[in-house]
Amino acid sequence: MTDDAVLRTRIETLLGDVQDPYSGCDLRAVAAIDRKGEAWAVELRLGYPCGDHAKTLAATAQAHLTQALPGVDIRVQGSMVLNAPPPDTTRQAVPGVDWIIAVASGKGGVGKSTTAVNLALALAADGARVGLLDADLYGPSQPRMLGYVGAAPQAGADGRLPPVERYGLRTMSVGYLVDEDQPMIWRGPMVTQTLTQLVRQTDWGGVDYLIIDLPPGTGDVQISLSQQVPLSGAVIVTTPQDIALLDARKALRMFEKVSVPVLGVIENMSTHICSRCGHEEAIFGHGGGERMAAQYGVPLLGSLPLDLRIREQTDRGRPTVVAEPGGALAQAYHDIARRASAHLVQAAAPSVFPEIRVVDD
Protein backbone atom coordinates (compact mmCIF):
# COMPACT_ATOMS: atom_id res chain seq x y z
CA MET A 1 0.00 0.00 0.00
CA THR A 2 1.13 3.55 -0.67
CA ASP A 3 1.68 6.01 2.17
CA ASP A 4 -1.51 7.84 1.15
CA ALA A 5 -3.52 4.62 1.23
CA VAL A 6 -2.16 3.76 4.67
CA LEU A 7 -2.98 7.21 6.01
CA ARG A 8 -6.46 7.16 4.48
CA THR A 9 -7.14 3.81 6.14
CA ARG A 10 -5.85 5.21 9.41
CA ILE A 11 -8.22 8.20 9.17
CA GLU A 12 -11.14 5.89 8.46
CA THR A 13 -10.25 3.73 11.46
CA LEU A 14 -10.01 6.76 13.74
CA LEU A 15 -13.38 8.04 12.54
CA GLY A 16 -14.79 4.70 13.61
CA ASP A 17 -13.85 5.61 17.19
CA VAL A 18 -16.25 8.59 17.20
CA GLN A 19 -19.99 7.96 17.42
CA ASP A 20 -22.84 10.27 16.49
CA PRO A 21 -24.98 10.38 19.64
CA TYR A 22 -28.21 10.80 17.68
CA SER A 23 -27.90 8.11 15.01
CA GLY A 24 -25.71 5.78 17.07
CA CYS A 25 -23.48 5.27 13.98
CA ASP A 26 -19.75 5.78 13.99
CA LEU A 27 -18.50 8.48 11.66
CA ARG A 28 -17.14 6.14 9.01
CA ALA A 29 -20.73 5.72 7.83
CA VAL A 30 -21.16 9.43 7.04
CA ALA A 31 -17.65 10.54 6.05
CA ALA A 32 -16.32 11.55 2.64
CA ILE A 33 -12.50 11.69 2.66
CA ASP A 34 -10.56 13.58 -0.01
CA ARG A 35 -6.86 14.28 -0.45
CA LYS A 36 -6.39 17.92 -1.46
CA GLY A 37 -2.75 18.71 -2.05
CA GLU A 38 -0.91 18.32 1.24
CA ALA A 39 -4.13 18.35 3.28
CA TRP A 40 -6.86 15.83 3.94
CA ALA A 41 -10.48 16.99 3.81
CA VAL A 42 -13.11 15.08 5.77
CA GLU A 43 -16.77 15.96 5.29
CA LEU A 44 -19.34 14.49 7.67
CA ARG A 45 -22.66 14.31 5.86
CA LEU A 46 -25.49 13.85 8.33
CA GLY A 47 -28.70 12.57 6.78
CA TYR A 48 -31.10 14.22 9.23
CA PRO A 49 -31.90 17.79 10.40
CA CYS A 50 -29.12 18.52 12.85
CA GLY A 51 -28.64 22.29 13.11
CA ASP A 52 -25.41 23.23 14.88
CA HIS A 53 -24.78 19.61 15.83
CA ALA A 54 -22.98 19.07 12.50
CA LYS A 55 -20.35 21.63 13.52
CA THR A 56 -20.11 20.20 17.04
CA LEU A 57 -19.61 16.68 15.73
CA ALA A 58 -17.03 17.91 13.22
CA ALA A 59 -15.10 19.64 16.02
CA THR A 60 -15.11 16.42 18.06
CA ALA A 61 -13.80 14.44 15.09
CA GLN A 62 -11.22 17.13 14.35
CA ALA A 63 -9.86 16.99 17.90
CA HIS A 64 -9.68 13.19 17.84
CA LEU A 65 -7.85 13.07 14.50
CA THR A 66 -5.47 15.87 15.45
CA GLN A 67 -4.51 14.16 18.68
CA ALA A 68 -4.00 10.77 17.03
CA LEU A 69 -2.20 12.09 13.92
CA PRO A 70 -0.05 15.05 15.00
CA GLY A 71 1.54 16.85 12.11
CA VAL A 72 -1.00 15.66 9.55
CA ASP A 73 -3.08 18.47 8.03
CA ILE A 74 -6.68 17.25 8.40
CA ARG A 75 -9.67 19.54 8.11
CA VAL A 76 -13.09 18.26 9.16
CA GLN A 77 -16.39 19.88 8.21
CA GLY A 78 -19.95 18.86 8.98
CA SER A 79 -22.96 19.27 6.70
CA MET A 80 -26.58 18.20 6.48
CA VAL A 81 -27.65 16.09 3.48
CA LEU A 82 -31.33 15.16 3.53
CA ASN A 83 -32.11 12.24 1.27
CA ALA A 84 -35.52 11.41 -0.20
CA PRO A 85 -37.04 8.15 1.09
CA PRO A 86 -37.05 5.02 -1.05
CA PRO A 87 -40.26 4.69 -3.12
CA ASP A 88 -43.21 2.94 -1.51
CA THR A 89 -44.70 0.55 -4.06
CA THR A 90 -47.78 -0.22 -1.94
CA ARG A 91 -49.08 3.30 -1.24
CA GLN A 92 -49.53 6.40 -3.37
CA ALA A 93 -47.05 9.18 -2.59
CA VAL A 94 -48.28 12.51 -1.18
CA PRO A 95 -47.38 15.30 -3.64
CA GLY A 96 -44.74 17.66 -2.31
CA VAL A 97 -43.81 15.49 0.70
CA ASP A 98 -40.76 13.33 1.33
CA TRP A 99 -40.82 11.72 4.78
CA ILE A 100 -44.06 11.30 6.76
CA ILE A 101 -43.88 10.75 10.52
CA ALA A 102 -46.97 9.90 12.58
CA VAL A 103 -47.03 10.99 16.21
CA ALA A 104 -49.37 8.64 18.05
CA SER A 105 -50.58 7.55 21.46
CA GLY A 106 -52.88 4.86 22.65
CA LYS A 107 -54.90 7.23 24.82
CA GLY A 108 -55.61 10.91 25.21
CA GLY A 109 -54.16 13.24 27.79
CA VAL A 110 -50.51 12.23 27.44
CA GLY A 111 -49.38 15.43 25.70
CA LYS A 112 -49.16 14.00 22.20
CA SER A 113 -50.21 17.19 20.36
CA THR A 114 -47.86 19.36 22.40
CA THR A 115 -45.06 16.92 21.62
CA ALA A 116 -45.96 16.82 17.91
CA VAL A 117 -45.90 20.59 17.40
CA ASN A 118 -42.62 21.00 19.28
CA LEU A 119 -40.99 18.16 17.32
CA ALA A 120 -42.10 19.78 14.06
CA LEU A 121 -40.72 23.13 15.18
CA ALA A 122 -37.45 21.52 16.26
CA LEU A 123 -36.99 19.89 12.84
CA ALA A 124 -37.67 23.23 11.15
CA ALA A 125 -35.25 25.08 13.45
CA ASP A 126 -32.60 22.47 12.59
CA GLY A 127 -32.85 23.27 8.89
CA ALA A 128 -35.66 21.14 7.42
CA ARG A 129 -38.76 22.17 5.52
CA VAL A 130 -41.62 20.86 7.66
CA GLY A 131 -45.37 20.42 7.40
CA LEU A 132 -47.70 19.67 10.30
CA LEU A 133 -51.10 18.00 9.83
CA ASP A 134 -53.56 18.03 12.70
CA ALA A 135 -55.33 14.70 12.12
CA ASP A 136 -57.54 14.84 15.23
CA LEU A 137 -60.74 15.92 13.49
CA TYR A 138 -62.88 15.56 16.60
CA GLY A 139 -60.58 17.65 18.79
CA PRO A 140 -58.19 19.75 16.69
CA SER A 141 -55.76 21.62 18.92
CA GLN A 142 -52.94 22.75 16.67
CA PRO A 143 -54.57 26.08 15.60
CA ARG A 144 -54.73 27.12 19.26
CA MET A 145 -51.23 25.85 20.02
CA LEU A 146 -49.86 27.76 17.03
CA GLY A 147 -51.74 30.93 17.95
CA TYR A 148 -53.58 31.17 14.65
CA VAL A 149 -56.34 33.73 14.35
CA GLY A 150 -57.51 34.40 10.83
CA ALA A 151 -59.70 33.44 7.92
CA ALA A 152 -60.09 29.88 6.74
CA PRO A 153 -57.76 28.96 3.87
CA GLN A 154 -59.52 28.93 0.50
CA ALA A 155 -58.93 26.30 -2.16
CA GLY A 156 -57.19 27.45 -5.32
CA ALA A 157 -58.23 26.89 -8.92
CA ASP A 158 -56.76 23.39 -8.77
CA GLY A 159 -58.91 22.53 -5.74
CA ARG A 160 -55.94 22.33 -3.38
CA LEU A 161 -55.80 24.11 -0.04
CA PRO A 162 -52.89 26.40 0.80
CA PRO A 163 -51.32 25.51 4.14
CA VAL A 164 -51.34 28.00 6.99
CA GLU A 165 -47.76 29.06 7.71
CA ARG A 166 -46.82 29.51 11.37
CA TYR A 167 -43.32 29.80 12.82
CA GLY A 168 -41.79 28.35 9.68
CA LEU A 169 -44.19 25.39 9.52
CA ARG A 170 -46.71 24.67 6.78
CA THR A 171 -49.77 23.50 8.69
CA MET A 172 -53.24 22.19 8.03
CA SER A 173 -56.09 21.39 10.43
CA VAL A 174 -59.83 21.07 10.23
CA GLY A 175 -59.70 23.64 13.02
CA TYR A 176 -58.79 26.24 10.37
CA LEU A 177 -61.96 25.41 8.43
CA VAL A 178 -64.63 25.39 11.16
CA ASP A 179 -65.35 27.47 14.25
CA GLU A 180 -63.39 26.45 17.32
CA ASP A 181 -66.51 25.53 19.30
CA GLN A 182 -68.24 23.65 16.47
CA PRO A 183 -68.34 19.88 17.12
CA MET A 184 -67.56 17.47 14.29
CA ILE A 185 -70.53 15.10 14.52
CA TRP A 186 -69.27 12.67 11.90
CA ARG A 187 -69.15 8.92 11.64
CA GLY A 188 -65.91 7.06 10.95
CA PRO A 189 -66.09 6.83 7.12
CA MET A 190 -66.59 10.60 6.74
CA VAL A 191 -63.74 11.32 9.15
CA THR A 192 -61.41 9.00 7.25
CA GLN A 193 -62.39 10.49 3.88
CA THR A 194 -61.91 14.06 5.15
CA LEU A 195 -58.53 13.27 6.66
CA THR A 196 -57.33 11.65 3.43
CA GLN A 197 -58.42 14.76 1.54
CA LEU A 198 -56.55 17.02 3.95
CA VAL A 199 -53.39 14.98 3.47
CA ARG A 200 -53.54 14.81 -0.32
CA GLN A 201 -55.30 18.06 -1.25
CA THR A 202 -53.16 20.39 0.80
CA ASP A 203 -50.51 22.08 -1.32
CA TRP A 204 -47.55 21.23 0.91
CA GLY A 205 -45.23 22.87 -1.60
CA GLY A 206 -42.24 20.60 -1.08
CA VAL A 207 -41.52 19.63 2.53
CA ASP A 208 -38.82 17.29 3.77
CA TYR A 209 -41.00 16.07 6.66
CA LEU A 210 -44.73 15.97 7.24
CA ILE A 211 -45.58 15.43 10.90
CA ILE A 212 -49.06 13.98 11.41
CA ASP A 213 -50.57 14.54 14.85
CA LEU A 214 -52.87 11.52 15.06
CA PRO A 215 -55.92 11.27 17.31
CA PRO A 216 -55.55 8.92 20.28
CA GLY A 217 -56.48 5.27 19.88
CA THR A 218 -56.13 2.54 17.27
CA GLY A 219 -59.36 2.90 15.31
CA ASP A 220 -60.49 3.64 11.75
CA VAL A 221 -58.47 6.83 11.32
CA GLN A 222 -55.16 5.30 12.32
CA ILE A 223 -55.65 2.10 10.34
CA SER A 224 -56.94 3.82 7.19
CA LEU A 225 -54.15 6.38 7.25
CA SER A 226 -51.54 3.65 7.61
CA GLN A 227 -53.01 1.79 4.64
CA GLN A 228 -53.52 4.76 2.32
CA VAL A 229 -50.63 7.10 3.15
CA PRO A 230 -46.94 6.11 2.85
CA LEU A 231 -46.02 6.62 6.49
CA SER A 232 -42.24 6.57 6.83
CA GLY A 233 -42.35 5.90 10.55
CA ALA A 234 -44.19 6.50 13.80
CA VAL A 235 -43.28 7.68 17.27
CA ILE A 236 -45.29 6.70 20.32
CA VAL A 237 -45.94 9.21 23.10
CA THR A 238 -46.76 7.88 26.54
CA THR A 239 -46.55 8.82 30.19
CA PRO A 240 -44.75 6.56 32.68
CA GLN A 241 -47.73 5.08 34.54
CA ASP A 242 -48.95 1.58 33.77
CA ILE A 243 -52.42 2.65 32.59
CA ALA A 244 -50.96 4.85 29.84
CA LEU A 245 -48.43 2.19 28.88
CA LEU A 246 -51.17 -0.38 28.33
CA ASP A 247 -52.66 1.73 25.53
CA ALA A 248 -49.29 2.88 24.20
CA ARG A 249 -48.34 -0.76 23.65
CA LYS A 250 -51.49 -1.23 21.58
CA ALA A 251 -50.56 1.74 19.39
CA LEU A 252 -47.06 0.36 18.89
CA ARG A 253 -48.35 -3.09 17.97
CA MET A 254 -50.84 -1.57 15.53
CA PHE A 255 -48.04 0.09 13.56
CA GLU A 256 -46.09 -3.16 13.57
CA LYS A 257 -49.08 -4.99 12.09
CA VAL A 258 -49.46 -2.48 9.25
CA SER A 259 -45.70 -2.53 8.53
CA VAL A 260 -44.94 1.04 9.64
CA PRO A 261 -41.53 1.30 11.37
CA VAL A 262 -41.76 2.47 14.97
CA LEU A 263 -38.94 4.97 15.41
CA GLY A 264 -39.15 4.96 19.17
CA VAL A 265 -40.97 5.92 22.34
CA ILE A 266 -41.20 9.35 23.95
CA GLU A 267 -41.91 9.41 27.66
CA ASN A 268 -43.81 12.62 28.40
CA MET A 269 -44.48 14.02 31.89
CA SER A 270 -41.60 11.86 33.04
CA THR A 271 -41.03 13.93 36.15
CA HIS A 272 -42.71 16.98 37.68
CA ILE A 273 -40.57 20.07 38.29
CA CYS A 274 -41.93 22.41 40.96
CA SER A 275 -42.15 25.95 39.55
CA ARG A 276 -41.35 27.41 42.98
CA CYS A 277 -38.50 25.38 44.39
CA GLY A 278 -37.34 23.34 41.40
CA HIS A 279 -37.86 20.01 43.19
CA GLU A 280 -38.19 17.13 40.76
CA GLU A 281 -40.53 14.23 41.49
CA ALA A 282 -41.73 11.26 39.42
CA ILE A 283 -45.41 11.64 40.26
CA PHE A 284 -46.53 9.34 37.41
CA GLY A 285 -43.96 6.67 38.15
CA HIS A 286 -40.48 6.16 36.76
CA GLY A 287 -38.98 4.41 33.76
CA GLY A 288 -42.18 3.14 32.14
CA GLY A 289 -41.26 4.41 28.69
CA GLU A 290 -37.78 2.94 28.94
CA ARG A 291 -39.15 -0.47 29.93
CA MET A 292 -41.65 -0.40 27.07
CA ALA A 293 -38.95 0.54 24.56
CA ALA A 294 -36.73 -2.29 25.79
CA GLN A 295 -39.62 -4.77 25.67
CA TYR A 296 -40.31 -4.06 21.98
CA GLY A 297 -36.74 -3.43 20.87
CA VAL A 298 -37.20 0.21 19.87
CA PRO A 299 -35.27 3.27 21.05
CA LEU A 300 -36.34 5.50 23.91
CA LEU A 301 -36.12 8.77 22.03
CA GLY A 302 -36.19 10.88 25.17
CA SER A 303 -38.04 11.92 28.29
CA LEU A 304 -39.83 15.23 28.84
CA PRO A 305 -40.81 16.73 32.19
CA LEU A 306 -44.23 17.87 33.39
CA ASP A 307 -43.34 21.54 33.40
CA LEU A 308 -45.75 24.44 33.84
CA ARG A 309 -43.98 26.46 31.16
CA ILE A 310 -44.78 23.93 28.42
CA ARG A 311 -48.51 24.21 29.14
CA GLU A 312 -48.45 28.01 29.44
CA GLN A 313 -46.51 28.45 26.22
CA THR A 314 -48.78 26.25 24.10
CA ASP A 315 -51.88 27.88 25.59
CA ARG A 316 -50.48 31.25 24.51
CA GLY A 317 -49.85 29.99 20.99
CA ARG A 318 -46.05 30.01 21.23
CA PRO A 319 -44.82 26.44 21.79
CA THR A 320 -41.67 25.89 23.81
CA VAL A 321 -39.26 25.55 20.89
CA VAL A 322 -40.13 29.09 19.70
CA ALA A 323 -40.89 30.58 23.12
CA GLU A 324 -37.55 29.56 24.71
CA PRO A 325 -35.36 28.43 21.79
CA GLY A 326 -32.18 28.37 23.87
CA GLY A 327 -33.67 26.71 26.93
CA ALA A 328 -33.24 23.22 28.31
CA LEU A 329 -36.81 22.23 27.44
CA ALA A 330 -36.38 23.25 23.79
CA GLN A 331 -33.10 21.33 23.69
CA ALA A 332 -34.92 18.21 24.90
CA TYR A 333 -37.30 18.50 21.93
CA HIS A 334 -34.34 19.03 19.57
CA ASP A 335 -32.62 15.92 20.92
CA ILE A 336 -35.76 13.83 20.39
CA ALA A 337 -36.37 15.21 16.89
CA ARG A 338 -32.78 14.46 15.86
CA ARG A 339 -32.90 10.91 17.21
CA ALA A 340 -36.25 10.23 15.54
CA SER A 341 -35.18 11.58 12.14
CA ALA A 342 -31.82 9.79 12.31
CA HIS A 343 -33.52 6.49 13.14
CA LEU A 344 -36.00 7.17 10.34
CA VAL A 345 -33.25 7.07 7.73
CA GLN A 346 -31.88 3.86 9.20
CA ALA A 347 -35.32 2.23 9.38
CA ALA A 348 -36.10 3.11 5.76
CA ALA A 349 -32.83 1.83 4.34
CA PRO A 350 -29.47 1.67 6.12
CA SER A 351 -27.72 2.37 2.83
CA VAL A 352 -29.34 5.82 2.67
CA PHE A 353 -26.55 7.04 4.96
CA PRO A 354 -23.76 8.08 2.59
CA GLU A 355 -20.91 5.62 2.32
CA ILE A 356 -17.26 6.61 2.47
CA ARG A 357 -16.28 8.10 -0.85
CA VAL A 358 -12.56 8.03 -1.73
CA VAL A 359 -11.41 10.51 -4.35
CA ASP A 360 -7.81 10.75 -5.54
CA ASP A 361 -6.44 13.95 -7.03
CORLIN-V620508 format. One record per backbone hydrogen bond with DSSP energy under -1.0 kcal/mol. CO is the residue of the C=O (numbers start at 1). NH is the residue of the N-H. Records with the same first field share a line. If there is no record, write none. Layout:
BEGIN
CO = NH  NH
END
This chain:
BEGIN
2 = 6
3 = 7
4 = 8
5 = 9
6 = 10
7 = 11
8 = 12
9 = 13
10 = 14
11 = 15
12 = 16
14 = 17
15 = 18  27
18 = 27
20 = 24
25 = 20
26 = 29
27 = 30
30 = 45
32 = 43
33 = 359
34 = 41
36 = 39
39 = 36
40 = 75
41 = 34
42 = 77
43 = 32
44 = 79
46 = 81
50 = 53
51 = 54
52 = 56
53 = 57
54 = 58
55 = 59
56 = 60
57 = 61
58 = 62
59 = 63
60 = 64
61 = 65
62 = 66
63 = 67
64 = 68
65 = 69
69 = 72
72 = 74
73 = 40
75 = 42
77 = 44
79 = 46
94 = 97
96 = 207
99 = 210
100 = 232  233
101 = 212
102 = 235
103 = 214
104 = 237
105 = 217
111 = 115
112 = 116
113 = 117
114 = 118
115 = 119
116 = 120
117 = 121
118 = 122
119 = 123
120 = 124
121 = 125
122 = 126
123 = 128
124 = 127
126 = 51
129 = 208  209
130 = 170
131 = 211
132 = 172
133 = 135  213
135 = 137
141 = 145
142 = 146
143 = 148
144 = 147
156 = 159
160 = 156
161 = 203
164 = 171
166 = 169
169 = 166
170 = 132
171 = 164
172 = 134
173 = 176
174 = 177  178
179 = 182
183 = 185
184 = 186
187 = 191
188 = 192
189 = 193
190 = 194
191 = 195
192 = 196
193 = 197
194 = 198
195 = 199
196 = 200
197 = 201
201 = 161
202 = 204
207 = 98
208 = 99
209 = 131
210 = 101
211 = 133
212 = 103  214
213 = 135
219 = 223
220 = 224
221 = 225
222 = 226
223 = 227
224 = 228
225 = 229
229 = 231
233 = 102
234 = 263
235 = 104
236 = 266
238 = 268
241 = 245
242 = 246
243 = 247
244 = 248
245 = 249
246 = 250
247 = 251
248 = 252
249 = 253
250 = 254
251 = 255
252 = 256
253 = 257
254 = 258
255 = 260
256 = 259
261 = 234
264 = 236
265 = 301
266 = 238
267 = 304
271 = 306
272 = 281
274 = 278
279 = 274
281 = 272  283
282 = 285
287 = 291
288 = 292
289 = 293
290 = 294
291 = 295
292 = 296
293 = 298
299 = 265
302 = 267
304 = 270
305 = 307
306 = 273
307 = 311
308 = 312
309 = 313
310 = 314
311 = 315
312 = 316
313 = 318
314 = 317
319 = 322  323
320 = 324
324 = 327
327 = 331
328 = 332
329 = 333
330 = 334
331 = 335
332 = 336
333 = 337
334 = 338
335 = 339
336 = 340
337 = 341
338 = 342
339 = 343
340 = 344
341 = 345
342 = 346
343 = 347
344 = 348
345 = 349
349 = 352
350 = 353
357 = 33
359 = 35
END
